Amino acid sequence: MEGRGFSLVVLTFDDELEARSLANDLRKLQDIDRLNINDTAIIRRDADGKIHVDNETDSSVKGGAVVGGLLGLLIGSIFFPLGGLVIGAAGGALVGKMMDTGIDKGFVKDVSDSLQPGSSALFITASGGDPAAVVATLRQHRGKGKLYHTTLSSEAEQALKDALAG
């Protein structure tokens, strides 16, 4: 992925489980410092047409909750320890979410509406990584998905399309 700011990539799949499979493979790249994933979300439409959303909490929300919880515990320990922890964690999560890069909810709805029963979509935001490693991972899913949208450069977009082409 490109090294500047956040990049958004949205991929769609004719299979309900393929988005999860690719997300897991991309997380493995993150585990070995080959990709910096900020957030992922999987939307799938089951065979009955019902939409399911699996949005992984991004690091800013997690970090905000942890820091807020610790500060709340520290400050609140004088007055009411458990209440301070809960209030601090909730406030920290709210601050973390406010720092979120966010994806337009209308766009998410458009993608959801485009999914056929038994299909899925993967939304991923990343802020850097090894493009060759990402392309190699996508090639493992060749013929199973399509690039729906990206904020990457046109060259990077074409590399993603080529990697997925069956």
N, C-alpha and C positions, 0 to 999 in steps of 0.2 A: 504494500500500500504506500501511498505517498507520505513523505516525511513532514508535511506541513499541515497543521490543524487537524480537524477531524474529517474523515472521509466516510461517506455513507454508501453502502452497497446493499441492494435488495435483489434477492434471487428467488425465483419461483420454481416449484417442482410439481410434477404430476402425481407424485407419491406423497402420502400424508406423513411419512416418517423420514424422508430424505433430508429435509431441512435440519432436523435434529442431528442426523448423522454427520452432515457437513459442519454444523456448529461444533460438534464434539471434536472433529478432526482439526478445525481451526483453533480450538482451545488447546490442543496438543502443541500447535505451533507457538502459542503464547507461553506454554509451560517451558519451552526451550528457548525463549526470548527471540523468536523469529517473527512475531507479530504482537502488536500492542492493541488488544481489543478493549474498547471502552464500554461497549454495551452490545447485547444481542437480544433479539426478540424473535420468537417463532410464532407464526400465525398458521393455523391449519383448519381446514374445513373438513369435518368428518363425512362419512358416507351419507349421513342423514342431513347434511347441509349446515350443521351447527358449527359456528366459529369458536375456536379455542385459542387463547393467547397465553404464551409462556414468555414473560418478560423478565430477563435476569436483571436483578438490581445492579445498577452500575456502581463503580468504585466510589464516586463522589457521595452517593447516598449512604453506602456502607461506612465510609470514612467519617462522614458527618455524624452518623448515629453513634459510632464508637467514641469519637472525640466529645460529642455532646453528652453522652452517657457518663464518661469519666469526669468531665467538668461538673455535670449535675451532681454526681456522687460526691465529689470533693466539696463543692459549695453547700450542697444539701445535707452533708453529713452532720453539720452543726444543728440543723433543724429537724430534718426527717430524711434519713438516708435512702430508703427505697423510693420515696416520692421524688427525690432529687435525681436519682438514676433514671427513672421513667420519664420525667419531664425533660431532662437533659438529652436523652436518646431521641425522644420525639422531636425536640427542637433541632437537634443536630441533623436528623434525617431530613427535616424540612429545608434546612439551609443547604444540605447536599443536593437535594432535588432542585432547588432554585438555581444551582450552578450547572444543572444538567444542560447538555447541548440541545436536547429535544428534537423530535421529529414531528412535523405537522400532523395533527390527528386526522385532518381531512385526507391527507395523502395515505395514511395508514388505512383509513376506511376504503379508499379507492382500491388499494391492493387487496384488502380483504374481500371486497365485492367482486373482484376479478377472479378469485379462486373458485375452481369447480369442486364439487364434492370429491373427497379423497385426495386433495392436493394441499400443498403447504407453501409458505414463504419464509425466508430468513432475512431479517434486517440485521445488519451489523455496522457498527461504527468503530472505526479504528483510527489510530493516530501514529501510524508508522509501522514498518516491518520490512521483511525481505520479500520483494515482489516475486522472485523466482520460487521461493518456498510456497507462497500463496498459490501461484499458478500450478505448481506441482500437486498441491493438495486438491485444487479444483479439478485437475485432470483425473483424479481418482473417482470423480463423480461425472465424468464425461457422458454426455447424452441423457443425463437425468434431470438437468435443470437449465434455466434460462436467466440471463441477466434482465431484470425488470427495470432497474434504475441505478445510477451511480453518480456521485459527485467527483469521481476520479477524472483525470485527464482523458482525452479521447484515445491516446495510445494505450493507457492502462485499461480503459474500457474494452478496447479491441482485444487485448491480451486475455481478459477475463472471458469474453465471448468465445475466443478461439479455444481456450482451455476447456470450456463446457460443451463445445460443439461436438455432436455425435456423428 
